Amino acid sequence: MKNQFKKNAFMALLAIPLICHFSSIQAQVVHPVASKKEARFSVAIVPHESYADLKVYRTDSLNSQVNKNIGYWIISETQDSQTIPIVWVSDPITADLKIVLVNYPERAGWVNKHKKSLLKL
């Protein structure tokens, strides 16, 4: 019983930094638009990380600092000065940015750092 309590206390201690890290996730807000003229650039979703320029973790956590360029995206239905207008395209060859969606925030990030300037506000 005493060992189980120590184990639970140790696990709780390990969980605190992880909870703090993920509760402060910062994301970029992108807004899909209808035409390439309205968009800053075009985006295509590719099937595998090896084809991607950016691995994207989609989140709904809006933070006061939404411009950290590390692959966390919020896809917004409304456009304002903090959102980046993008247009979705189906052909990766014609896309300015190829992304793959990842399930865990620690997997997000740039594969092709030369494309990083596309997402600067």
N, C-alpha and C positions, 0 to 999 in steps of 0.2 A: 504494500500500500504506500509506504514511504517512497520507494523507488518510482512508483507510478506518478506520485505528486511531483517529484523532482524532474521526471521526464516531461510532464505537462508544463511545468514552469519553464523549463529550458526551451521547449517548442514555442511557448508564448513569447519568450524573449527573442527568439529568432524571427518570429513573425512580425514584430513591431517595425523593424527597418523596412521590411517588404511592404507592409501596409502604408507606411509613410511615403515610400517611393512611388507606389502606384496611385496614391491619392493625390499626388501632385503632378500627374501626367499633364504635359502641355501638348497642345495639338495645333495643327494648322487647319483653318477652316476653308474648305473649297466649296464652290457653288457651281453646279452644272448649268450650262447655258445651252441654248438651242443651236447656235451657229458658231463657226470658227471665227467669224468677224468679231463676235462679242467676247470670245475667250482669249485668255492670255496664251494658252497652249492647249494642245490636244493630248488626251490620255487614252491608252488602251490597256486592258487587263490581259496579262499573259498567263499561260497555264503553269509555268514553273519558274522558280527563283533564278535559274540560270539564264533566262531570257529577259529578266527585269532590270530596270535602272534603279528602281526603288521598291523596297519591301514595305508595304503599308499596313499599319494596324489601325483599324477603324474603331473610333471611340465616340462616345457621346458626352464625355467629361469636358465641359467648357471651363477653362481656367482664365484668369485675368491676363496671363501671358500666352497668347495663342499663336505666336509666330516662331516657335522653336522648330527648326527644320530638321527633324530626325525621323520622319516617317509616321507620325501619329496624325491621322486625319479625322476631322469632323466634316461630314458632308451635309451642307446646309441647304435648305429650300429657299432661303432669302439671301439677298446680296447686300452687303454694306462695305464700308472701307476696310474692314478686317478680313473680308473673304477674297479668295483668289478664284476668278472665273475660269472654268475649264470646260472643254467639250469632250465628251466620250466618243471615241471612234472604235470601230470593230476591227480594223486592220492595223496590227502592230507595226507594220512596215511604214505606214504613213504617220504614225503617232510621234509626237515630240517626246513623250515620256511613256515608258512601259512600266506598269506596276504589277505586282503580285500581292494579293491580300494574305496576311499572316494572322494566325489565331492568338498569338501571344505578343505582348508589347516588347519583350526583350528580343524578339526576332526582327523587329522593324529596323529599317536603316537603309542607307544608300549603298548600292552596289556600284553604280557609275557616278562618282562624285563630280564629274564634269557637268552633269545635268542639275546639280544642286542649285544653281543660280535661277532656274526656272521658278522656284518656289519662294524666292525672296520677296518680301512685301515692298 
